[in-house]
């Protein structure tokens, strides 16, 4: 149970750090901002995986990979407006 809680805590810290960085950047294009947020989350997760114990390295590497995939999907997503 504590393993899951620590993973969730790591996830929330990475999201909090990335979102706080994106709050400081003033970009009007929200699509570009979301793509940058995912890329920053991936970079933070990769850096974090270098400095945490071995038990949690795979989680942060998976999180980094998922963030990069989300950035790519957001980059190539067509603008679909539903009225």
VMD Tcl script that draws the C-alpha trace (Angstrom):
set ca {
  {0.00 0.00 0.00}
  {2.80 2.43 0.80}
  {4.41 1.72 -2.60}
  {1.27 2.94 -4.35}
  {1.01 6.02 -2.16}
  {4.63 6.96 -2.81}
  {4.09 6.55 -6.58}
  {1.02 8.79 -6.40}
  {3.01 11.33 -4.37}
  {5.79 11.32 -7.00}
  {3.21 11.77 -9.75}
  {1.57 14.73 -8.00}
  {4.93 16.38 -7.32}
  {5.95 16.12 -10.97}
  {2.59 17.50 -12.14}
  {2.73 20.31 -9.56}
  {6.23 21.32 -10.61}
  {5.43 21.23 -14.33}
  {2.19 23.17 -13.93}
  {3.85 25.79 -11.76}
  {6.52 26.30 -14.43}
  {3.87 26.63 -17.11}
  {1.98 29.14 -14.96}
  {5.02 31.42 -15.11}
  {5.27 31.20 -18.91}
  {2.82 33.51 -20.62}
  {1.83 31.85 -23.88}
  {-1.57 32.66 -25.34}
  {-1.81 29.48 -27.42}
  {-3.25 26.88 -25.05}
  {-2.46 23.96 -27.38}
  {1.22 24.87 -27.40}
  {1.14 25.33 -23.65}
  {-0.33 21.86 -23.07}
  {2.28 20.28 -25.34}
  {5.04 22.09 -23.45}
  {3.56 20.95 -20.14}
  {3.71 17.31 -21.21}
  {7.29 17.70 -22.44}
  {8.33 19.37 -19.18}
  {6.66 16.55 -17.22}
  {8.60 13.99 -19.25}
  {11.89 15.77 -18.66}
  {11.25 16.08 -14.92}
  {10.30 12.39 -14.72}
  {13.48 11.35 -16.55}
  {15.61 13.50 -14.24}
  {13.77 12.18 -11.18}
  {14.41 8.60 -12.23}
  {18.14 9.22 -11.95}
  {17.99 10.25 -8.29}
  {15.37 8.04 -6.63}
  {15.70 4.48 -5.30}
  {15.46 1.53 -7.68}
  {11.95 0.60 -6.54}
  {10.46 3.71 -8.14}
  {12.63 4.14 -11.23}
  {10.40 2.13 -13.53}
  {7.35 4.16 -12.53}
  {9.04 7.46 -13.35}
  {10.38 6.10 -16.64}
  {6.87 4.93 -17.54}
  {5.50 8.33 -16.56}
  {8.07 10.06 -18.75}
  {7.25 7.84 -21.71}
  {3.52 8.41 -21.24}
  {4.04 12.17 -21.07}
  {5.99 12.14 -24.32}
  {3.26 10.09 -25.99}
  {0.64 12.56 -24.75}
  {2.72 15.43 -26.14}
  {2.90 13.75 -29.53}
  {-0.83 13.04 -29.56}
  {-1.56 16.65 -28.59}
  {0.76 17.87 -31.32}
  {-0.96 15.95 -34.10}
  {-4.51 16.19 -32.77}
  {-6.91 17.84 -35.17}
  {-8.91 20.76 -33.90}
  {-12.42 19.35 -33.54}
  {-15.12 21.64 -32.22}
  {-18.38 20.05 -31.18}
  {-21.33 22.44 -31.17}
}
mol new
graphics top color blue
foreach p $ca { graphics top sphere $p radius 0.5 }
foreach p [lrange $ca 0 end-1] q [lrange $ca 1 end] { graphics top cylinder $p $q radius 0.2 }
display resetview
